[in-house]
Amino acid sequence: MPRILVGNIDNDEMLSDRSALTYEFRCHSAVAASKHAWFAQSGDIVLLPEPLSAEMTDYMCQVKELAPDAVKIMSASRPPTEVRPLDTGLLEDGELLQRLKRALGNSAEWELFPYHYDRTVCGLARQLGLSSMGALPSLYREAGSQIFNDKKIFRCLAASRGVPIAEGRIASSAAELSDAFDELMSITGAVIVKQNRHSGALGNIIVSRDPGVARQGATERILIGIHRSMEDIAEELWSRLGAASADVLIVEAYYPVSKVCYVEFAIRGRDHIPKFLNFGEQRMAPLFAGFQIPGEISAYHQAHLIAGASEIVNLAKDLGFQGLIDVDAIITSDGKTLFCEVNGRCGGCSHIHHMAEALLCKDYGNEHVILSRNGVEAPGFDEVLALIAGAGLHLRRGGSEGILITAEDTRRSGSIDYMIAAPSNGRAHEIENWFIAELNLLGQSVRGGVARSGRLH
C-alpha cells in the first residue's frame, strides 16, 4: 500500500508554547521535518512544511536507488518567509487538501505515516477518506498519542513502573514554582525548569546558586543572587513559561551529567510486541547536536538503560500505542541512570536508523559506529557533495564507511546535517574531523581563495 508521509514535527501537540515560533525556529523545524523524506519508497507522497531543493531531491533518490520521479514531494503553498510547521492550520488548508486528493487519484488505498500521529493527522485521514483509517488504534482516534509527549504524564508513568527519574515537582503557579525551588535546590544545588510539552530543550531553564553549573540540555541559566531571589525568579519564569504555554511547569533537581542517552523501539505488527531498534548517546553542545550510535556506555549502564526503557515502552504498548517510540535518560556523574522523557513519535534518530539498516546491514550497531551532527556550517550543496566524492566517501548501499548528508539548508542558513558510518569509533571520528576541517577550508576558499588540504587516507 502506498503511503503519505507527513513531516509534522513541532505540531500543536508537541509545541504548546507558540511564542517559540520565531522565523529562525521555523526554518530549523522545516529542515528537521525534511528528514522524514528518507523513509519514502517508490510511489509514496511526502508532505513537508517546504519543498526539498532539487539538488537534495536528486541526491536522496540516488542514495535510495529510486527513479527521480518515484516520490512526490508536496508542501503548503506559502512564501518562504511564512514557512511554519505542519500544524492544524496548514493540514486543514482547503487548497492543500485538494492537491492531496488529486495526487491520490480515485484510490482510498493509502496509508498515513506521519512524524507524529496527532489529532490533526487523524482529521487528515478522515478528510482524505483513507481506508487505513479503520485500522487506526483507538488511542489515536481519541488524541491519546499526546500522552507520550507529555513530561508530567511521563513522570507518572515512569513512577508507576519503578523506573528511576529525577527528584521533581509539578508547578501550576508561581508560588508552587518557588516552593519547588526551595525544596529541590538542596539536592544538587541547581534545578531545571521544563515546559510540559516542548521539544528540543526549548523551554528548559536552569536555576542555580552556582555560576559554574553546566547548561547542558537547557537554553538558559539563571543565577540566584542578592538581587534575584528564588521568589523573584519563580514569578519571572511563571509569567514567561507557564502563562505562555497555559500549562504546568516541571521542576527537577539538575544533576551533573556524564552521558545523555536514548533507546528507540517500534511497536508494530499483529501482536504489537515492542521491537528494540537502536540506542546511543545524544551529543550535546550544550543542546542536542547529534548522535553517536551505539554510545560509549558501560555494559551495566546499557543494561539499566534498556531495562528502564523497556518498562516504559511495554506500558505504552499496553495502553494501545503503535509506531516508533524512544525514551531519553541521563547517566549522572556519580553513575545513576535517570529517565527523562518518552517520545511517542519518530525521533531524531529514526531516519538515521532507517538509512543505516538500508545501506549497511540490519544489525549495523555490532559492526559500525554512526556519528551524526546537525547545523554544520557549509558552503553550497554541490561543493559539499564534490568534496565527499573526491575523498571516495559517499555512503552507498553495501559500503562499509562514508558520509550521508541527511539535510541541507545551504542557500538560507549555510548549513547541512550529516551522518557518518565507519567500522570503528576511531575511524568514525577520524572521518568526522577530516570532514569538518575540509568544510571549514572549503568555506574559506569560497570566501577568499584558500587551498584545500586534500584527500582523507
N, C-alpha and C positions, 0 to 999 in steps of 0.2 A: 504494500500500500504506500503510495507517495505521501510525503509529509510536508506540512507547512511549519518551518522553523521560525519561531518568534523570539527575537533578541530583546526581550522586555526587561532587561536589567534596570535597576533603580526605578521600579514601578511604584505605584501608590502604596502598596503594602510593605515594600522594602524601605521606603524613604518617607517616614512620617512627617519630617520637618522640611517642608517645601522651600523654606528660606535658604536652604543649601544649594538650590539650583542656580548657581551662578553660570555665566557663559563658559568659564573655564571648566567647571564641573561637568556641564552638559556635553562639552566636547570630549572630555576624558571618558564620560559614560558611553558616548557613541563609539569610541574606539574599543572599549571593553565589550560592548554588545556585538561588534563586528566579528569577534572570535567565535560566536555561535555558528557562523557560516562554515567552520571547519567540520561540523557534523553532517554537512549536506551530502546527499547522494544524487545520482543521476535522476532527473525528473522532479526533484524537490523544489519548493519555493522557499526562499529565505526572506523574512520580513525584518528590516533593520531601521533604526532611527534615521540613518542617512546612507546613501549608496556607498559601496566599496569603490575605490578608484579602479579604473580599467586595468592598471598595472597589477594591483593586488588581486583582482578577479582572475586575470590570466595566470598569475603565479600560483594561486590556490588551485586552479584547475590542473595546472601542470603537475604540481606535487601530488594531487589526489588522482592523477591519471584520468581526468574527465575531459570530455569534449568542451570547447569554450562556451557553448550554449546549453550545456547539460543541466545547469542550475539557473533558476530565475531569481535574481535579486530584486526585491522591491523595497521601497521606502515611502514614507509620507511625503507629500508634495509640499515642502516648506523651504523658504530661503535658508541658505547656510547659517545665517545669523540667528535663525529661530530653531536650530536643532535642539531637540529635547528627547528625554526617554520615551519609550513606547508606553505611555500611561493611558488611563481611561479615555482622556480626550482624543488622543490620536487613534487608538484602536476602535473607537466608536465613530470615527470620522466617516461620513457617508461616501465621500469621493474615494477614500482608500478601500472601503468595503466593496464598492462597485468594481474597482480594478481587481481586487482579490477574486471576486465572483467570476469575472471574465476569465481570469487566469485558471480557475478551477474547471472551467467548461461546464458541462452538464453533469459531472460526476460528483457524488457525495462521498466517494470512497477515498477520503483523505484523512490523515492522522495529524494531530497537532503535537509539536514538540517544542514547547516554549522554554525559555530560560527559567521561568518561574510560573507555575500553574496557579496564578492568582484568579480572583473572581472575574476580572475583566477578560482574561483569556477564555474562561468558561462562557462568558457572554458572546465572545467572538465565535466560538464553536457553534453556539446556538444560531447566531445570525447567518452563519455560512451554511447551516443545515448539514453539518458533517455527521456521517453515520457513526463515527467513532465516539460521538457524544454519549451514546448509550452505554459504552464500556467505561465511562469516566468514573473513578471512585466517588462514592457518596461524600467522602470527606472534602473533595474538591468542589463538588456542587454546592456544598454548604460553606464555602470560603474557608475551609479548615486548614488549608496549606499555610496560612499565616501563623498558625500555632508554632510552626517550626522555623519561624524567622522572628521570634519574639523573645527578647532576653529575659523578661520577667517570667514568662511561662517556662523557658528553658531551666531556670533555677529551680522551679517547682518539679519539673520532670526529672532532672538530674538528682535532686534530693530524694525523690520518691524511690529511686533505684539504688541509692547509696553511692552514687558517683561523686567523687570529691570536687567541690567547687570552692571558689574564694569566699571568705567571710564577707557577707554583704547585707544590704538592706534595700528595701524599696521605698522611695520617697514620692509623695503626691503633693507636697507643698514645700515652701522654703523652710518652714520650721522643721519638718521631718528631715529635710536635707541637712540642716545644721545639726540636728540630733545624731544623724548617721555619721557625720564628720567626727563629732565628739566621741562617739562610741568606737569607730573603726580606726581612727588615726593612730591609736596607741599600738596597733598590731605590727605595722611595718614603718610607721612614720609618714605614710602617704596613702591617699585614696585615689581611685579613678571613678569619675562620674560618666555614665553612659546614657545616651538617649535610648529608649526602649527598642525602637525599630529604626535602625540606621545601619548602613553597610560601609565597609572600607574604613572603619575607625572614625568616620565623621561623627561629631557629637561626643567624642571621648575626650575628657579633660582631666588632667592630673592635678590634685590639690595637695600641697606638701609644705612642711616647715623647712625642709632641707633643700637649698638651692642646687645641690649636686645630684638630686634624684634624676634617674633616666626619664626619657619621654617616649619610650617605646610603646607603640600602639595607641598614641594619643596625638591630637592635633595641636594641643596647647598645654602649658603647665602654669599653674597659678600658685604663688607663694603666700603663705600666711605670715603676716608680719605685724609690726606695731600699728601700722596704718591700715591694715586689712585683716579684720578679724574673721573667724570662721562664719559668724553670723552674716557679716557683710558679703562674703564670698557666696554663701548659700543664697542670699537674696539675689545677687547678680546672676548666678547660674540658673536659678529657677526662672527668672524673667527671660533669660536668653534661650535656655534649652527646654525647660518644662512647658512654658507658655507657648513657645513656637511649635512644639510638636503636639500640644494638647494631650499629653500622656504622662505616665510616671517616669521618673529617672531611677536608674540603678546606681547604687554606690557600693563599691567593693574595695577591700584592702588591696593596695597596689604592691605586688610582690616583685622583688628583684628577679629578673628573668634570665635564664641561660639559653632556653630554646622556646620558640613558638612553633607549634606543630599542628597537623591536621590529619584526619583519616577520611577517605571517601568510600562510600558504599553505593550500590544500586539495589533497589527493591523492585523487582520485575518478575514476570512470568506468572503462571497459574498459581503456584504455591506462595509467591511473594516472599520467598526466603531471602534475606539480605545477603548480597554478594560483596565481599571485600574487593575493592578496586585498586587503591593505592594509598600510600601515606608519605609524609615528608615534612620538611621544615619550611616555614614561611620566612623568607629573607626580609628583614626589617631594616629601614633606613631613615628615620625610626618607624615610619609607617610601612605597610606592606609594599614590597617592591618586586617580589617574585618567589620562586620555589626552588628547593633542592629536593629531588625525588630519587631514591629514598633519602631520608635525612641521616645525618651523622648522630644517631641517638643510641645510647647503650641498650643492650638486649632487655634489661629489666624495665627501662623506661618504655621501650617499644611494647613490651607485654602490658604494662599499665595503660598505655595509650590505646591499644587495640581492645583491651578488656572493657575499659570505661566507655569507649565509643560504641562498642557492640551493644552494651546495655541500653544506651540511648536510642540506637538505630532499631533495635528489636522492639522497644517501646513504640517508636514511630510506626513500625510495621503493624503492631497490634492495634493501633488507632486508625489504620487504614491508609497510611501514606504509601505512595508508589512513586518511583522515579529515583533521580540522583539525590544524594544527601551526604553532607560532610559535617564533621564535628571538629571543633577547634579546642586546643588545650595549650597550656604553658608548662614548661619544666622550670621550677624556681631555682634560684642559685643554691639553695640548700637541698635540692633533689626531689622536691614534691612534684607530683603530676596533678595539676588542677585544670578542670574543664571549664571553658569559657562560653561557648555558644554552639548551637546547631543551626545549620542552614539547609532547609528542605527545598533545594533547588540545584541547578547547575552551580558549580563553584569556579573560582579562578583556575583550578587545577583540571577541570573536566575536559576541556578541549586538548590540553596537554596530554592527559592520559589517553584520550581517544587517538590522537595522532601518533603517540609513542607506540601504542599497540599496532596501529596500521602500518607504520614504517619500520619498526624494529621487530618486536615479537610480543606474544601475549604476556609472558612473564618478564618483561623488559627489566624490571627492577632487580632481578637476580644477576643480570649481566651488564647493565648500563647504569649510568648516573645521568639524570636530567637536571640542568640548570635553566631557570627562566628569569627574565628581567623585563620590567615594564618601564616605559617612558624614557628610553635611552636616546640621547641626542644623536641625530644622524642627518646627513645631507639628503639629496634626492634618492628615491627608492631604487631607481635603475642603477645608480652608483653603488648602493649597498649590495645589490644582487651581483653586480660585476665584481665587487671585492670578494664576496663569498665564492663565486665561480672561479676566480683567479687562484684562490687557495685550494680549490678542489673540495670545498666543504659544504656544498649543498646537501642537505639531509634528504635522502631519497629512499624509497622502499627497498628493503634488503641491504641497506648500508649499515655500517657499524658506528659511524660518528658523523657529526656535521651540525649545521646551523639551520634552523627553520625560522623564518620571520612570521610571527603569528598575527601581527597587526602593524599597520603603518599609518602615520599621520604626518608625513614629511612636508607636505605643502602648507599645512596650517601651523602645527606646533614644532615641526622639525624633529620628530621622534619616531621610534619604532619599538615594538615589543618582540622578543625573540625567545626561543628555547634552543638549548644546546644538548646534544646527546653524545656520550663518549663511553668507552668500555671501563673507565675508572674515574674516581673522583679527581685524581691529579690531572688526568688528561682533559677532563671537562673544564677544570679551572684554567688549564693552560690555553685551551681554545678560547675561553671567555676573555682572559687577559689580553690575548693577541687581538681578538675582535674589537674590544673596547679601545685599545691603543690605536688600531688601524682606523676605526671610526673617527677618533679624535684627529688623527693626521689627515684623514680624508676631508673632514670639516675644515681644517686649517688650509688645506690645499685649495679647496673650493673658494675660501675667503681670500687667500693670499699667496698661493703657489709654493707650498712646502712639499718636498719629496717624500713619497711613501716609503715605508720600511720593507715591504715585500711579503713573501710567502711564508706561511707557518710550516714548520717541519715537524 
